[in-house]
Amino acid sequence: MKIATLQFAPRLGQRDDNIRHANEILNTKDLSNIDLLVLPELAFSGYNFPSLQAITPYLEPTAAGPSTIWAQNTAARLDCHVCIGYPEACTVEPGTNYNSQVIVSPVGAVVTHYRKSFLYYTDETWAAEGQGFAAAVIPAFGIFETVVTGICMDINPYKFQAAEDAYEFATYGIQAGARLIVLSTAWLTRLSPAELLDSSGDEDIDTISYWINRFTPLVENESGTEEIVVVFANRCGLEPVVGYAGSSCAMRFANGTIDIWDMLGRAEETVLLIDTEAPPRYSVKRSPWVR
């Protein structure tokens, strides 16, 4: 399976400009043979809105707004599935909003629609919790047809109050029989803007290590003999008072091992392309921090 992730730095509240910028980056790559393109959380609206009032102009009707339409057009153009995060104004629950993610097929059909279940502090100002983790079957993905999708905070302990070793999302992935886990994220970095600029091409190893840690159940799943692919499509760049970690990557968990096909730098605006049939560039050795 060939998977692409678009890592870029959308500007807060600049949806049209962000769409143009995404298209410009995609046009620099040969994406003619990919099966899936994944974009970050709230890809075109930006993420760090301070209030419901601030994000309201950018809320989109359920699977029918600018983000979904762009995904449908891009899926048709590239003949692939496209996954994107967007801020949803629910059309069947007036007044209820969600931090959502949609996957569309090459013919424009909505094949999954997921609402973030574990909200980060910023989400709580405008979004309701989703209805829980969910799996879908996408036959076009072959051996990876059982797909679990998630959004950023979903992989953390619920409200940062649940036990660290509950691993709710990863455990659900195992129970659902997932072969592919797709995450749209807006994951923050602890680095200052100056530090980000000084290390823009470097991966945020602390962030990647933490992501691996949150999937410990996949490493320890002794009954599982089939590989599970986990894709992180993170954003990069700066917004008021926050910076993002970038470092989008694709991992394979199999038989107690962890491999990473490739990863992007903290501030790289580009497309990561991986082929699950190609050998990964990195192998991660287990150590106490993984447990």
Rosetta blueprint (number, residue, H / E / L):
1 M L
2 K E
3 I E
4 A E
5 T E
6 L E
7 Q E
8 F L
9 A L
10 P L
11 R L
12 L L
13 G L
14 Q L
15 R H
16 D H
17 D H
18 N H
19 I H
20 R H
21 H H
22 A H
23 N H
24 E H
25 I H
26 L H
27 N L
28 T L
29 K L
30 D L
31 L L
32 S L
33 N L
34 I L
35 D L
36 L E
37 L E
38 V E
39 L L
40 P L
41 E L
42 L L
43 A L
44 F L
45 S L
46 G L
47 Y L
48 N L
49 F L
50 P L
51 S L
52 L H
53 Q H
54 A H
55 I H
56 T H
57 P H
58 Y H
59 L L
60 E E
61 P E
62 T L
63 A L
64 A L
65 G L
66 P H
67 S H
68 T H
69 I H
70 W H
71 A H
72 Q H
73 N H
74 T H
75 A H
76 A H
77 R H
78 L H
79 D L
80 C L
81 H E
82 V E
83 C E
84 I E
85 G E
86 Y E
87 P E
88 E E
89 A E
90 C L
91 T L
92 V L
93 E L
94 P L
95 G L
96 T L
97 N E
98 Y E
99 N E
100 S E
101 Q E
102 V E
103 I E
104 V E
105 S L
106 P L
107 V L
108 G L
109 A L
110 V E
111 V E
112 T E
113 H E
114 Y E
115 R E
116 K L
117 S L
118 F L
119 L L
120 Y L
121 Y L
122 T L
123 D H
124 E H
125 T H
126 W L
127 A L
128 A L
129 E L
130 G L
131 Q L
132 G L
133 F L
134 A L
135 A E
136 A E
137 V E
138 I L
139 P H
140 A H
141 F H
142 G H
143 I H
144 F H
145 E L
146 T E
147 V E
148 V E
149 T E
150 G E
151 I E
152 C H
153 M H
154 D H
155 I H
156 N L
157 P L
158 Y H
159 K H
160 F H
161 Q L
162 A L
163 A L
164 E H
165 D H
166 A H
167 Y L
168 E H
169 F H
170 A H
171 T H
172 Y H
173 G H
174 I H
175 Q H
176 A L
177 G L
178 A L
179 R L
180 L E
181 I E
182 V E
183 L E
184 S E
185 T E
186 A L
187 W L
188 L E
189 T L
190 R L
191 L L
192 S L
193 P H
194 A H
195 E H
196 L H
197 L H
198 D H
199 S L
200 S L
201 G L
202 D L
203 E L
204 D L
205 I H
206 D H
207 T H
208 I H
209 S H
210 Y H
211 W H
212 I H
213 N H
214 R L
215 F L
216 T H
217 P H
218 L H
219 V H
220 E L
221 N L
222 E L
223 S L
224 G L
225 T L
226 E L
227 E L
228 I E
229 V E
230 V E
231 V E
232 F E
233 A E
234 N E
235 R L
236 C L
237 G L
238 L E
239 E E
240 P L
241 V L
242 V E
243 G E
244 Y E
245 A L
246 G L
247 S L
248 S L
249 C E
250 A E
251 M E
252 R E
253 F E
254 A E
255 N L
256 G L
257 T E
258 I E
259 D E
260 I E
261 W E
262 D E
263 M E
264 L L
265 G L
266 R L
267 A L
268 E L
269 E L
270 T E
271 V E
272 L E
273 L E
274 I E
275 D E
276 T L
277 E L
278 A L
279 P L
280 P L
281 R L
282 Y E
283 S E
284 V E
285 K L
286 R L
287 S L
288 P H
289 W H
290 V H
291 R L
